[in-house]
C-alpha cells in the first residue's frame, strides 16, 4: 500500500502509553497507517508519496495547546502594536513607540497596544504622559495578562467615563487619593475599553489574522490549539474558514461564558462537547471569575506582598468576577446539557471558588468521567491539590506564565509561594492530570520556554521557581501532547503517534527528551506536519 506521507530517519517518541520509539512512520488520508523502522516504511513509498527525512532528529506528536486566545491575537497581529519587553525596554521607549504609532493613525482612530509588562519596561506611564504621547487620539494599552489596561483621557471620554462614574461591578478605575484617574483600569473596567475597540472587528478580519496566527503556531510546532473564551464572532469566522478550506492546523472552541447568550443558545440547540470534526470542534464552555497574579488582581486568601501599584486597594487580596450562586447555576446547566465545564482559577481563593462551583454542579448532576477543568490553576496548595484529586478535576495549568511572568509572581506573592505555583511534580505524584498551555497572546506562542521552566524550575532571566516541583522532559512533553488531547476528549485522535491517529507531528532541531535540559528553551522546529501534509519547514 502506497502512503501519502512517510517520515524516515527520525528518533520518534510516539508518546503512547508504553513509551514506544521508532524511526519511521507512514500516513494515508491524513492518518497514521504504520510505524516501524526505515526499511519497513520504505515499502509504503510510491510515486506520489511525500517523504520527509528527519536526519536523526527528535520527532514528537504535534503540540496541543489546550488554552489560548487566537481570535484576539489574530486581530492584534493585524491592527494593534506589540509592546512586550523584547520590543520595549523602558518607559521612554514605550512613550516613543506610542508617539510614532499615533502619528500614523487618522485623528479619532483608536491606538491600541498589547503585552505591556511594566515590571520589565520601566513601570506604568502617568496619565499626563499618555496624553502627551497620544496627541489627541484615544489610546488603550492592554497589560500582558489581559486583565488590566491603561487608557488616556481621550479614551475615557470616548467611553463616556467621567470623574463621577462609579466603578463597574467586578472592576475598578484606579484613582489617586483626590479621586482623579491614574489611567489604570482593572478587569471589567478594562472590558469597557476592549469592547469599544473590538466592537468594529469583522469576521473577515479575524479570518485574515488567523492566517498569521497559523503561521506562528506551525513554526512553533503547534498543530492544535483550543480557543479559550471563544466568542460568537470568532466561531462564525472559524466556520467560514472551514468551509473555504483555510485551516492548516486544528482548532478547538471553548465557548465564552462572557458572550451572552452564547452558552444558553448552545444548550437550547442541544449542541454538546465534541460537535464538529477533526479540524474544528466544540471542546466545552468557560467562565473567567479569577484574574491576574502579575497584575495583582487574582484572588488569594492572603494579601499581596511587594510594591503596590498606585491606586490599588489595601490590603489587596484580589477580586472575583462572579457571584457564586449565579456561576453555579450557569455551570450546572451547561454540565447537565453535555458541555464540558471549564472555570478559571489562578490564586488559591480563586481556585477554591472554581472548585466550589464545579463540585456543586456535579452534586446536582453526577458524572464519573466529567473532565471538568480549572483553567490556569496556578497556586495549588496541598489542600487544593487534595480537592483536585478527590474530585477528579483537571488542573489546566498555565505553564506559559512560568517563564514570562514568573518574576512577577515571585515579587507579588513571595519566594516561599513558588513551592506551590504550578506544582507539577506534586500533581503528577498525586495522579492529578495537569496539561500545560500558553495562554497566548498573554504569553508567547512558542511552548518551549514553558516546557523548559517545567523541567528546570527557573525562568530564562534567572528567577527561582523552586526546584522541588521540577519534572522530567518526558513528563513535560506529555503535558503538551497526550495529556492536552485527553483534557479535550480527543485522545483517540491526537496527542500520540499511533496507527489510526491523525498524522500530526513535529521534527525538532535538538533532543528535548534526552538532551541538555538547559537547551530546551531555545528549541526550534525543523518541520511541522498536520494530517500528513508538511505545513512548516525551516
ZAMARGU-4260 file (C-alpha; in steps of 0.2 Angstrom, whole numbers, plus 5000, padded with zeros to 4 digits):
<rodrens>
0) 5000/5000/5000 | 5007/5017/4995 | 5006/5031/5008 | 5003/5049/5005 | 5017/5053/5018
5) 5032/5044/5025 | 5044/5050/5038 | 5061/5042/5038 | 5076/5043/5049 | 5069/5050/5065
10) 5070/5047/5083 | 5052/5046/5085 | 5045/5047/5103 | 5027/5041/5100 | 5021/5047/5117
15) 5010/5031/5118 | 5007/5023/5135 | 5021/5011/5133 | 5034/5024/5128 | 5037/5016/5111
20) 5050/5024/5100 | 5054/5020/5081 | 5062/5028/5067 | 5049/5030/5054 | 5030/5030/5050
25) 5018/5031/5036 | 5001/5040/5034 | 4987/5039/5022 | 4972/5051/5020 | 4979/5061/5035
30) 4980/5046/5047 | 4995/5035/5053 | 4994/5018/5045 | 5011/5011/5050 | 5026/5014/5062
35) 5042/5005/5062 | 5060/5006/5055 | 5065/5014/5039 | 5066/4998/5029 | 5048/4993/5033
40) 5041/5011/5030 | 5050/5012/5013 | 5038/4999/5007 | 5025/5012/5008 | 5034/5024/4997
45) 5026/5026/4980 | 5027/5039/4965 | 5015/5051/4974 | 5022/5049/4992 | 5029/5064/5001
50) 5045/5058/5010 | 5052/5069/5025 | 5069/5064/5030 | 5071/5068/5049 | 5090/5065/5048
55) 5091/5058/5065 | 5082/5072/5074 | 5069/5070/5088 | 5051/5068/5082 | 5036/5071/5093
60) 5017/5072/5091 | 5012/5089/5087 | 5010/5101/5101 | 4992/5103/5108 | 4990/5120/5116
65) 4974/5117/5126 | 4971/5135/5131 | 4975/5151/5121 | 4967/5166/5113 | 4970/5165/5094
70) 4954/5175/5090 | 4961/5191/5100 | 4978/5188/5094 | 4973/5187/5076 | 4966/5205/5077
75) 4981/5211/5087 | 4993/5205/5074 | 4984/5215/5061 | 4979/5231/5069 | 4987/5233/5087
80) 5005/5237/5091 | 5016/5225/5101 | 5025/5232/5117 | 5032/5217/5125 | 5048/5218/5134
85) 5058/5211/5120 | 5052/5227/5110 | 5051/5240/5123 | 5064/5241/5137 | 5060/5257/5146
90) 5046/5269/5149 | 5054/5282/5137 | 5054/5268/5123 | 5036/5264/5127 | 5031/5283/5125
95) 5041/5285/5110 | 5033/5269/5102 | 5016/5277/5106 | 5020/5293/5098 | 5026/5285/5082
100) 5011/5274/5081 | 4998/5288/5085 | 5007/5299/5071 | 5002/5286/5059 | 4984/5285/5063
105) 4970/5296/5057 | 4963/5308/5071 | 4950/5299/5081 | 4956/5282/5077 | 4959/5271/5092
110) 4978/5267/5096 | 4979/5250/5103 | 4994/5242/5111 | 4997/5225/5119 | 5008/5214/5130
115) 5015/5228/5141 | 5025/5221/5156 | 5028/5236/5167 | 5040/5227/5178 | 5052/5225/5163
120) 5048/5241/5154 | 5050/5255/5166 | 5034/5255/5175 | 5017/5262/5171 | 5016/5279/5162
125) 5006/5293/5171 | 4990/5299/5163 | 4999/5315/5158 | 5012/5305/5149 | 5000/5295/5140
130) 4990/5311/5135 | 5006/5319/5128 | 5012/5304/5118 | 4995/5301/5110 | 4992/5318/5103
135) 4973/5318/5105 | 4969/5300/5099 | 4960/5288/5111 | 4973/5276/5117 | 4972/5259/5126
140) 4987/5248/5132 | 4982/5230/5137 | 4994/5223/5150 | 5002/5207/5146 | 4990/5197/5157
145) 4975/5203/5148 | 4966/5209/5164 | 4972/5226/5166 | 4975/5241/5154 | 4980/5259/5153
150) 4969/5272/5145 | 4972/5291/5141 | 4959/5305/5145 | 4953/5305/5127 | 4949/5286/5129
155) 4940/5289/5145 | 4929/5302/5137 | 4926/5291/5121 | 4919/5278/5133 | 4908/5291/5142
160) 4918/5289/5158 | 4919/5304/5169 | 4926/5308/5187 | 4909/5304/5193 | 4907/5287/5185
165) 4906/5273/5198 | 4917/5258/5196 | 4908/5244/5186 | 4903/5228/5195 | 4919/5217/5197
170) 4930/5230/5190 | 4939/5246/5195 | 4946/5263/5188 | 4961/5266/5199 | 4961/5283/5207
175) 4973/5294/5216 | 4968/5300/5234 | 4960/5315/5227 | 4948/5305/5216 | 4957/5308/5199
180) 4960/5293/5187 | 4978/5286/5187 | 4974/5278/5169 | 4975/5260/5176 | 4959/5250/5174
185) 4956/5233/5181 | 4945/5218/5175 | 4928/5223/5169 | 4933/5241/5169 | 4946/5236/5156
190) 4932/5227/5146 | 4924/5244/5143 | 4938/5249/5133 | 4941/5232/5124 | 4923/5232/5119
195) 4925/5249/5111 | 4940/5244/5101 | 4934/5226/5097 | 4916/5231/5093 | 4922/5235/5075
200) 4931/5219/5072 | 4924/5209/5057 | 4923/5190/5054 | 4934/5193/5039 | 4947/5202/5049
205) 4948/5188/5061 | 4950/5175/5047 | 4963/5186/5039 | 4973/5187/5055 | 4971/5169/5058
210) 4982/5166/5043 | 4996/5175/5053 | 4992/5165/5069 | 4993/5149/5060 | 5010/5153/5053
215) 5017/5157/5070 | 5009/5141/5078 | 5015/5130/5065 | 5033/5137/5066 | 5032/5133/5085
220) 5026/5115/5082 | 5008/5118/5087 | 4996/5108/5077 | 4981/5110/5088 | 4975/5125/5098
225) 4960/5127/5109 | 4952/5145/5108 | 4948/5150/5126 | 4933/5161/5129 | 4929/5160/5111
230) 4915/5172/5106 | 4901/5171/5093 | 4910/5182/5080 | 4926/5171/5080 | 4915/5155/5079
235) 4907/5161/5064 | 4924/5166/5056 | 4931/5149/5060 | 4916/5140/5052 | 4919/5151/5036
240) 4937/5146/5036 | 4932/5128/5037 | 4920/5130/5023 | 4934/5138/5012 | 4947/5125/5017
245) 4959/5138/5025 | 4963/5128/5041 | 4981/5122/5041 | 4980/5117/5059 | 4966/5111/5071
250) 4955/5122/5081 | 4945/5118/5097 | 4932/5130/5103 | 4929/5134/5121 | 4914/5144/5120
255) 4914/5160/5131 | 4903/5162/5145 | 4906/5181/5144 | 4897/5182/5127 | 4879/5182/5132
260) 4869/5172/5127 | 4881/5160/5118 | 4881/5147/5131 | 4862/5147/5133 | 4860/5146/5114
265) 4871/5131/5114 | 4861/5122/5127 | 4845/5126/5119 | 4851/5120/5102 | 4856/5103/5110
270) 4874/5106/5104 | 4886/5096/5115 | 4905/5095/5118 | 4913/5085/5103 | 4902/5093/5090
275) 4912/5096/5074 | 4926/5087/5065 | 4945/5084/5066 | 4948/5102/5060 | 4935/5112/5070
280) 4927/5105/5086 | 4917/5112/5101 | 4928/5107/5116 | 4917/5115/5130 | 4912/5131/5139
285) 4922/5143/5150 | 4919/5156/5163 | 4933/5168/5170 | 4929/5173/5188 | 4948/5175/5193
290) 4960/5187/5187 | 4979/5191/5186 | 4993/5187/5199 | 5006/5198/5189 | 4993/5212/5188
295) 4989/5210/5207 | 4971/5206/5204 | 4970/5187/5206 | 4960/5181/5221 | 4971/5175/5236
300) 4967/5171/5254 | 4982/5181/5260 | 4986/5199/5254 | 4999/5203/5240 | 5016/5207/5245
305) 5029/5218/5237 | 5027/5236/5230 | 5008/5240/5227 | 5003/5249/5212 | 4997/5267/5215
310) 4978/5267/5217 | 4976/5248/5221 | 4966/5243/5237 | 4974/5240/5253 | 4975/5226/5259
315) 4974/5219/5242 | 4968/5200/5241 | 4962/5202/5223 | 4945/5201/5216 | 4932/5188/5209
320) 4921/5192/5194 | 4905/5182/5198 | 4893/5179/5212 | 4895/5160/5217 | 4876/5156/5216
325) 4875/5164/5198 | 4890/5155/5191 | 4884/5138/5199 | 4868/5139/5190 | 4877/5143/5174
330) 4889/5129/5176 | 4877/5116/5181 | 4865/5120/5167 | 4880/5118/5154 | 4886/5102/5163
335) 4868/5094/5163 | 4867/5098/5144 | 4883/5088/5140 | 4895/5103/5139 | 4912/5101/5147
340) 4914/5114/5160 | 4930/5125/5162 | 4931/5138/5176 | 4947/5149/5178 | 4955/5150/5195
345) 4973/5157/5197 | 4975/5161/5216 | 4971/5149/5230 | 4955/5159/5234 | 4950/5159/5215
350) 4954/5140/5213 | 4943/5136/5229 | 4929/5147/5221 | 4930/5137/5204 | 4930/5120/5214
355) 4915/5126/5224 | 4905/5129/5208 | 4911/5113/5200 | 4908/5102/5215 | 4890/5109/5216
360) 4887/5106/5198 | 4892/5088/5200 | 4882/5086/5215 | 4867/5091/5205 | 4871/5081/5190
365) 4884/5067/5194 | 4896/5061/5181 | 4911/5050/5183 | 4922/5055/5169 | 4917/5073/5169
370) 4935/5081/5165 | 4930/5097/5172 | 4945/5109/5171 | 4951/5123/5182 | 4959/5134/5170
375) 4977/5142/5174 | 4976/5134/5191 | 4992/5142/5197 | 4993/5142/5216 | 4989/5124/5220
380) 4992/5122/5239 | 4991/5105/5247 | 4973/5107/5252 | 4968/5112/5234 | 4979/5098/5227
385) 4968/5085/5238 | 4952/5093/5232 | 4958/5091/5214 | 4962/5073/5216 | 4947/5069/5226
390) 4935/5077/5214 | 4944/5070/5198 | 4946/5088/5191 | 4959/5093/5178 | 4972/5106/5183
395) 4973/5115/5166 | 4990/5123/5170 | 4996/5140/5164 | 5013/5134/5161 | 5016/5148/5149
400) 5016/5160/5164 | 5031/5152/5172 | 5044/5159/5161 | 5037/5176/5156 | 5028/5180/5172
405) 5037/5170/5185 | 5047/5185/5191 | 5031/5195/5194 | 5023/5180/5203 | 5038/5179/5215
410) 5038/5198/5218 | 5019/5199/5221 | 5017/5183/5231 | 5034/5180/5239 | 5048/5167/5236
415) 5040/5154/5248 | 5024/5154/5237 | 5034/5147/5222 | 5034/5130/5231 | 5015/5128/5226
420) 5015/5138/5210 | 5012/5126/5195 | 5017/5111/5206 | 5019/5098/5193 | 5029/5086/5202
425) 5016/5085/5216 | 5002/5085/5204 | 5009/5070/5194 | 5014/5061/5210 | 4996/5063/5216
430) 4988/5057/5200 | 4980/5074/5195 | 4980/5077/5177 | 4989/5093/5173 | 4991/5098/5154
435) 5001/5114/5150 | 4996/5129/5140 | 5002/5145/5133 | 4988/5157/5135 | 4994/5167/5120
440) 4993/5181/5117 | 4995/5184/5135 | 5012/5175/5133 | 5022/5170/5118 | 5016/5157/5106
445) 5031/5145/5107 | 5029/5131/5121 | 5047/5128/5123 | 5052/5141/5136 | 5037/5135/5146
450) 5042/5117/5144 | 5060/5122/5150 | 5053/5130/5165 | 5043/5115/5170 | 5059/5105/5169
455) 5072/5117/5176 | 5060/5127/5188 | 5069/5143/5183 | 5065/5157/5171 | 5076/5162/5157
460) 5080/5178/5166 | 5085/5168/5182 | 5070/5169/5194 | 5070/5153/5205 | 5053/5144/5204
465) 5058/5131/5217 | 5067/5115/5210 | 5057/5104/5221 | 5042/5104/5208 | 5053/5100/5193
470) 5048/5086/5182 | 5056/5076/5168 | 5057/5082/5150 | 5046/5067/5145 | 5033/5072/5158
475) 5033/5090/5152 | 5031/5084/5134 | 5017/5073/5139 | 5008/5088/5146 | 5008/5097/5129
480) 5004/5081/5119 | 4994/5066/5125 | 4988/5074/5141 | 4982/5090/5132 | 4972/5080/5120
485) 4964/5070/5134 | 4959/5086/5143 | 4949/5090/5127 | 4942/5072/5125 | 4952/5070/5109
490) 4965/5057/5115 | 4958/5044/5102 | 4963/5056/5088 | 4979/5065/5093 | 4992/5068/5107
495) 5002/5052/5102 | 5008/5044/5086 | 4999/5028/5084 | 4991/5018/5070 | 4974/5026/5066
500) 4978/5043/5074 | 4980/5059/5065 | 4997/5061/5057 | 5001/5077/5066 | 5020/5078/5071
505) 5035/5089/5073 | 5053/5087/5069 | 5065/5097/5081 | 5082/5104/5080 | 5088/5096/5096
510) 5083/5082/5108 | 5072/5089/5121 | 5069/5072/5129 | 5087/5066/5132 | 5097/5081/5128
515) 5103/5095/5139 | 5088/5102/5149 | 5096/5119/5149 | 5095/5120/5130 | 5076/5116/5129
520) 5071/5134/5129 | 5080/5138/5113 | 5071/5124/5103 | 5067/5127/5085 | 5055/5117/5075
525) 5063/5110/5059 | 5046/5103/5052 | 5028/5103/5056 | 5016/5090/5048 | 4997/5091/5050
530) 4987/5077/5043 | 5002/5070/5033 | 5005/5087/5025 | 5021/5097/5028 | 5014/5114/5034
535) 5031/5121/5040 | 5049/5118/5036 | 5064/5128/5042
</rodrens>
